[in-house]
Amino acid sequence: MHIKTTTHEHFALAEITKPYAATVTLHITADCFSENTPERIALLLLYTDLLLSGSGTYSREEFQHKLDELGSKIIVSEGEGRISITLSTLAEKLKPTLQLLELLLTKPAFKAKEQKRATQTLKNSLELFKENARGIALSALQNTLFTEDNRHFDVPPAAIEKALASLTPAHLKQLHTEFMNAYWTISIGGSEASLRVIEPVLKKLKPSSVLPLVDKELVLGTDTIKRQVLQHEVKSKQNIELSIGGHLPLTLTAADLPAFLFGLAVLGKWGGFAGRLMSTVREKEGLTYTIYARADGITTTEIGYWRILTFFTPKDVVQGITSTLREISSLVEKGITKSEYERFKTILKTGETLVFDSLSATTGLVHANLVSGLHWENYLTFRQAFQSVTQKEINAALKKYLNPATLVISAAGPIATVQKELANFA
């Protein structure tokens, strides 16, 4: 595969070319984050449904039927103020699929009937979130680490539901205008012939940009906090879901980041059994089924946070958290071992190599980095640091940023019988 990223006046473009590729993947993302209010979040969520709910003369059902006939998919999603459209299709069906994409973007219907349906669907999903213990635990963690105006702060579902009543088709049309005029990040994966088919369509859709690309200021979280425990009762669940984490005051261009991420992978590499937490808390002690660690929300202009995802039964939750904190403290105090250092250099390199076996996975990886501000050449430099960072640098980064004294323990589930014990971890 050949990968190239370029910057244009109205969009950033990544081209992932694979000779004779039989499939095509197209990602389009625009950052439409402006204010973190219930009304804005409700509008973004409603928009992602309604953009696929009828275009031109097609109803929602007719439009979806056309996609199904082609065996193609168009997905519209939103996350932290970024609106994304993902198209996937067979190369031989690319032209008619692009015609549907063009129709979707140039002639969205936004019918009152569909808005009523989409509003009820969104209300149902917000109601279901009240039982989503894992999501509640993560939201509580984010809302402790970041201020209300930050994109990482989760607006409460009740506030979003209340705001839905104030939205009109005019609001949706205005947001669509924002999206179409915003600076786009575009990534295309396919054969050279497929890329040539897509290019004129993009030029037609993106001839100009009313909203200029503005250099963003560094966005910080709240001040450093003391360790605390957050508890949310979700009676319907069997297990207590946990998000354990803290601030990560680093951007993608920070010199310390590769070293910290290397060390965090040793602690709890996302997926598989390689991390310390999986080998101890799960395998040796049998306290959970899943326990992983990762960093989230980091771009070239915004800091993020690190977190551990896991769950325990009420009877095991005290021991589970105790064991998790033990492993964090041990890693901070003693650092990673020489054996772990050599082993994870191979694990991290192999994991990335496997991604490049898939055109769609590669396109997704390149696009995610480009959205975060990293062009391909910069990303290669960033990844090279994982192979050149020293064990000493990793251990120094862990001591600096993985602080057990300032982490937040967020628990959601059937906590009634263990509230006092959980509170003691503060």
Buried (B, 14 or more C-beta within 10 A) or exposed (E): BEBEBEEEEBBBBBBBBBEEBEBBBBBBBBBBBEEBBBBBBBBBBBBBBBBBBBBBEBBBEEBBEBBEEBEBEBEBEBEBBBBBBBBBBBBEBBBBBBEBBBBBBEEBBBBEEBBEBBBEEBBEBBEEBBEBBBBBBBBBBBBBBBBEEBBBBBBBBEBBBEBBEEBEBEBBEEBBEBBBBBBBBBBBBBBEBBBEBBEEBBEEBBEEBEBEBEEEEEBEBEEEBEBBBBBBBBEEBEBBBBBBBBBBBBBBBBEBBBBBBBBBBBBBBBEEEBBBBBBBBBEEEEBBEEBBBBBBBBBBBBBBBBBBBBBBBBEBBBEBBEBBBEBBEEBBEEBBEEEBBEBBBEBBEEBEEEEEEBBBBBBBBBBBBBBBBBBBEBBEEBBEBBEEBEBEBBBBBBBBBBBBEBBBBBBBBBBEEBEEBBEEBE
